[in-house]
Amino acid sequence: MAELKLEGIGKRFGAVTAVENVDLTIPDGKLVCLLGPSGCGKTTLIRIIAGLEEPTTGRLLLDGEDITRLPAHRRNFGMVFQSLALFPHLTVGENIAYGLRIRGANRSVQKTRVDELLDMVQLPGLAGRHIAQLSGGQRQRVAIARALGLAPRLFLLDEPLSALDAKLREAMQVELRLLQQRLGITTIIVTHDQREAMTMSDLVVVMDDAKVQQVGTPLEIYRNPLNTFVADFIGSSNLLPVTVAGRTSVDLAGQLLTTPAISMDIVDGGPATLSIRPEDVHVLPPGAEGENRIAGRVTFVRDFGASVETHIRCDSVEAISVAAPKDRPDVACDDEVTVELPPASCVVLPR
């Protein structure tokens, strides 16, 4: 068991606040992604967890034990850095066995463990090869095997796949996720790649401006963002200016739309933002009647092959619809259409 709790964690470098008042629980055996743009504080946070930075405020609890001041080498955490930090003068096997050798394990134990780990990361028989002879993906696997060599309580990865090409990166995402599930090890990954976070995570921690903006499953984060930053950063979203016209309705460009219950934090009659994903916006023939349907005119059509993107101007606002080729609306620029915004897909956020 390895459940990690962060209570009021903050970090300042002089006048700069890198992490501010983070309260977070990393559940036992789950893979959690710290996701956000560059400079949001995610790498500082994972360095605090690893023991490489000391927090200015707050504390860390691992299975109830306070480890805030515990040195990094006594935490028994495995970590893979963005640079991988493999030793170029050592072989693959020597790199993987390095931690075991430092702890005094005999050569027989080292060899057995190295062979186990090479099988685990699908690199059997490469113990004698030098690091310079490996591809990028193979080096990545060696770094993962080395980090797992001492059976760590927590597995930490700081943008581990960022140097790989797109195709290999996607393959490694799947491999790493399957490996984590097989081992059942509590894992924290730092990334700025939304697709990576959505593909791999049990939980996503979205960060911006040194703060945690939202924590949830990938589907929760995508379907129920808490603010416009999360809605805009995760995937793509139509963010439309509206006025609240009741607890379940808004005014969009003079048209009343039905929505799910609106948070009491958003004032009735005040400004707000309506968020709806492009795949939930439906393009219908002109004059089509029904709930949450408004008139518009097509301004742009873009065909990506796997999807078709249609831009529609509705009075003073513009919405984007994305559809699969088989559902492609038969429209062209300047065509008049009806846009449907299904109530269940609408999320009203503070502006």
C-alpha positions in Angstrom: 0.0 0.0 0.0 1.3 3.5 -0.9 -1.2 6.3 -0.5 0.3 9.8 -0.7 -1.4 12.9 0.8 -0.3 16.5 0.2 -1.6 19.0 2.7 -1.2 22.7 2.0 1.9 22.2 0.0 3.5 25.5 -1.2 6.8 26.4 -2.7 8.3 29.9 -3.2 11.6 30.8 -4.8 12.2 34.3 -3.5 9.2 36.5 -4.6 8.1 33.8 -7.1 5.4 31.3 -6.0 5.9 28.0 -7.9 3.3 26.0 -6.0 0.5 27.4 -3.9 -1.6 25.6 -1.2 -1.9 22.2 -2.9 -4.2 19.6 -1.2 -4.2 16.3 -3.0 -4.5 12.6 -2.4 -2.7 10.1 -4.6 -4.6 6.8 -4.2 -2.8 3.5 -3.7 -2.1 1.7 -6.9 -3.4 4.4 -9.3 -1.7 6.3 -12.1 -2.1 10.1 -11.6 -1.1 12.7 -14.2 0.0 16.2 -13.2 -1.1 18.1 -16.3 -0.7 21.7 -17.3 1.2 24.3 -19.4 4.8 25.1 -19.0 5.5 27.0 -15.8 2.4 26.0 -14.0 4.2 24.3 -11.1 3.8 20.6 -12.0 7.6 19.8 -12.1 8.2 21.6 -8.9 5.4 19.6 -7.3 6.8 16.2 -8.3 10.3 17.3 -7.2 8.8 18.1 -3.8 7.2 14.6 -3.7 10.5 13.1 -4.7 12.4 14.9 -2.0 14.5 16.9 -4.4 12.9 20.2 -3.2 11.7 21.1 0.3 8.3 22.7 0.5 8.0 26.2 1.9 4.6 25.3 3.5 2.6 22.1 4.1 3.5 18.5 4.6 3.5 15.1 2.8 2.1 11.9 4.3 2.9 8.5 2.9 0.5 5.9 4.4 0.0 8.3 7.3 3.8 8.8 7.9 5.1 12.4 7.7 7.9 12.3 5.1 8.1 16.1 4.5 11.7 16.3 5.7 12.8 12.8 4.8 15.8 12.9 2.4 15.2 11.7 -1.2 17.5 8.6 -0.8 15.4 7.3 2.2 12.0 7.6 0.5 12.5 4.5 -1.7 10.8 6.2 -4.7 11.7 5.3 -8.3 12.1 8.3 -10.6 12.5 8.7 -14.4 13.7 12.2 -15.4 13.0 13.9 -18.7 16.7 13.6 -19.7 16.6 9.8 -18.6 20.1 10.4 -16.9 21.4 7.0 -18.0 25.2 6.3 -17.5 26.7 6.2 -21.0 29.9 4.4 -19.9 27.8 1.5 -18.4 26.0 -1.3 -20.2 22.2 -1.8 -20.0 22.5 -4.3 -17.3 25.0 -2.2 -15.3 22.6 0.8 -15.5 19.7 -1.2 -14.3 21.7 -2.9 -11.5 23.2 0.4 -10.3 20.9 0.9 -7.4 21.2 -2.8 -6.3 25.0 -2.5 -6.4 25.0 0.6 -4.3 22.9 -1.2 -1.7 25.3 -4.1 -1.6 23.4 -6.8 -3.4 25.6 -9.7 -4.6 26.1 -10.3 -8.3 23.8 -13.2 -8.5 20.9 -11.2 -7.1 21.8 -8.3 -9.5 21.8 -10.6 -12.5 18.5 -12.2 -11.6 16.8 -8.9 -11.0 18.2 -7.3 -14.2 16.9 -10.3 -16.3 13.5 -10.0 -14.6 13.3 -6.2 -15.4 14.5 -6.6 -19.0 11.8 -9.2 -19.6 9.3 -6.8 -17.9 10.1 -3.9 -20.3 10.4 -6.2 -23.3 14.2 -6.0 -23.8 15.3 -9.5 -23.1 18.9 -10.4 -23.8 20.2 -6.8 -24.0 22.0 -6.6 -20.7 25.4 -6.5 -22.3 24.6 -3.8 -24.8 25.9 -0.2 -24.4 23.5 2.7 -24.0 24.8 4.4 -27.2 23.7 1.3 -29.2 20.0 1.7 -28.2 17.2 3.5 -29.9 15.2 6.3 -28.1 12.4 3.9 -27.1 14.9 1.3 -25.8 16.7 3.9 -23.7 13.3 4.9 -22.3 12.6 1.3 -21.2 16.0 1.0 -19.6 15.4 4.1 -17.6 12.0 2.7 -16.4 13.6 -0.7 -15.6 16.4 1.1 -13.5 13.8 3.1 -11.6 11.8 -0.1 -10.8 14.9 -2.0 -9.8 14.6 -1.5 -6.0 10.8 -2.2 -5.9 9.9 1.5 -5.1 6.9 2.5 -3.0 6.1 5.2 -5.5 7.0 5.6 -9.2 7.6 9.2 -10.4 8.0 10.2 -14.0 8.8 13.8 -15.2 7.7 14.1 -18.9 9.3 10.8 -19.6 8.1 10.5 -23.2 8.6 14.0 -24.5 11.8 13.3 -26.5 10.2 10.5 -28.5 8.6 10.8 -31.9 4.8 10.9 -32.1 4.2 7.2 -33.1 6.7 5.8 -30.6 5.4 8.1 -27.9 1.8 6.7 -28.3 3.1 3.1 -28.3 5.1 3.8 -25.1 2.1 5.4 -23.4 0.2 2.1 -23.8 3.1 0.0 -22.7 3.8 2.1 -19.7 0.1 2.0 -18.7 0.0 -1.8 -19.0 3.2 -2.2 -17.0 1.8 0.1 -14.2 -1.4 -1.9 -14.1 0.4 -5.2 -14.0 2.7 -4.1 -11.1 -0.1 -2.2 -9.3 2.4 0.5 -8.3 1.3 4.0 -7.3 2.5 6.2 -10.1 2.7 10.0 -10.7 3.5 11.3 -14.2 4.1 15.0 -15.2 3.0 15.9 -18.7 1.8 18.9 -20.7 0.3 16.5 -23.3 -3.5 16.3 -22.9 -3.8 13.1 -25.0 -1.1 11.4 -22.9 -3.0 12.3 -19.7 -6.3 11.2 -21.0 -4.9 7.9 -22.4 -3.0 6.8 -19.3 -4.5 8.2 -16.1 -6.8 7.0 -13.4 -6.9 10.6 -12.2 -5.9 13.9 -13.8 -4.6 16.8 -11.8 -5.0 20.0 -13.9 -2.6 22.8 -12.8 -2.3 26.4 -13.9 -0.6 29.5 -12.3 0.9 27.4 -9.4 -2.5 26.0 -8.3 -4.6 22.9 -8.8 -7.5 23.8 -11.0 -9.4 20.5 -11.0 -8.9 16.8 -10.0 -10.9 14.0 -11.5 -11.1 11.1 -13.9 -10.3 11.9 -17.5 -14.0 11.7 -18.4 -15.0 13.9 -15.5 -12.4 16.5 -16.4 -13.5 16.4 -20.1 -17.2 16.4 -19.6 -17.5 18.6 -16.4 -14.8 21.2 -16.3 -14.9 23.5 -13.3 -13.7 26.7 -15.1 -12.9 28.1 -18.5 -9.2 27.3 -18.2 -9.9 23.5 -17.8 -12.5 23.6 -20.5 -10.2 25.2 -23.0 -7.0 23.4 -22.0 -8.4 19.8 -22.1 -9.3 19.1 -25.8 -11.2 21.9 -27.5 -14.4 23.5 -26.5 -16.8 26.2 -27.7 -16.7 28.9 -25.0 -19.7 31.1 -25.7 -20.6 34.3 -23.7 -24.0 34.1 -22.1 -26.2 35.7 -19.5 -27.8 33.6 -16.8 -31.6 33.7 -17.1 -32.5 31.3 -14.3 -31.1 28.3 -12.5 -31.4 26.1 -15.7 -31.3 28.5 -18.6 -29.1 31.1 -20.2 -29.4 33.8 -22.9 -27.2 33.3 -25.9 -27.3 36.2 -28.4 -31.0 36.8 -27.6 -32.0 33.1 -27.6 -33.0 31.3 -24.4 -31.3 28.0 -24.0 -31.9 25.2 -21.5 -29.0 23.9 -19.4 -28.3 21.5 -16.5 -28.5 23.1 -13.1 -26.2 26.2 -12.8 -24.0 26.6 -9.8 -25.3 29.0 -7.1 -21.8 30.7 -7.3 -22.9 32.2 -10.7 -25.3 35.1 -10.1 -28.7 35.0 -11.8 -28.8 37.8 -14.4 -25.0 38.0 -14.5 -22.5 37.1 -17.2 -21.2 33.5 -17.6 -19.6 31.2 -20.2 -21.4 28.3 -21.9 -19.0 25.5 -22.7 -19.9 22.8 -25.2 -17.6 20.3 -27.0 -17.5 20.6 -30.8 -18.6 17.0 -31.2 -21.8 17.8 -29.3 -22.8 20.7 -31.6 -25.1 19.4 -34.3 -25.7 21.1 -37.7 -29.2 20.7 -39.0 -31.2 22.1 -42.0 -32.4 25.7 -41.8 -35.6 26.2 -40.0 -35.4 23.0 -38.0 -37.4 23.5 -34.8 -36.7 22.1 -31.3 -35.1 22.7 -28.0 -31.8 24.7 -27.9 -31.8 25.3 -31.7 -30.6 28.6 -33.1 -30.2 29.9 -36.6 -26.7 30.4 -38.1 -24.7 30.7 -41.3 -21.7 28.5 -42.2 -18.4 30.5 -42.4 -15.9 27.7 -42.9 -15.7 24.0 -43.5 -12.5 21.9 -43.0 -12.2 18.2 -43.8 -9.5 16.3 -41.8 -10.4 12.9 -43.3 -11.3 11.3 -40.0 -13.5 14.2 -39.1 -15.2 17.3 -40.6 -15.1 20.7 -38.8 -17.8 23.2 -39.5 -17.7 26.8 -38.3 -21.1 28.6 -37.9 -21.8 32.2 -37.1 -24.9 32.6 -34.9 -25.6 36.4 -34.6 -22.6 37.7 -32.6 -21.0 34.4 -31.6 -19.3 31.6 -33.6 -19.6 27.9 -32.8 -17.6 25.0 -34.1 -19.1 21.6 -34.9 -17.1 18.4 -35.4 -18.6 15.3 -37.0 -17.5 11.9 -38.3 -17.4 11.6 -42.2 -20.5 9.4 -42.2 -22.4 12.1 -40.2 -21.0 15.0 -42.3 -23.5 17.8 -42.8 -24.1 18.5 -46.5 -23.3 22.2 -46.2 -20.9 24.8 -47.7 -19.8 28.3 -46.9 -22.6 30.9 -46.6 -25.3 28.2 -46.3 -28.0 29.0 -43.7 -28.3 26.2 -41.1 -29.7 25.5 -37.7 -27.4 24.8 -34.8 -28.4 22.4 -32.0 -26.8 22.7 -28.6 -28.2 19.7 -26.6 -29.0 20.7 -23.0 -27.2 17.7 -21.4 -23.9 18.7 -23.2 -24.0 22.4 -22.0 -21.8 23.4 -19.0 -22.3 26.9 -17.6 -19.0 28.3 -16.1 -18.1 31.5 -14.3 -16.8 34.1 -16.7 
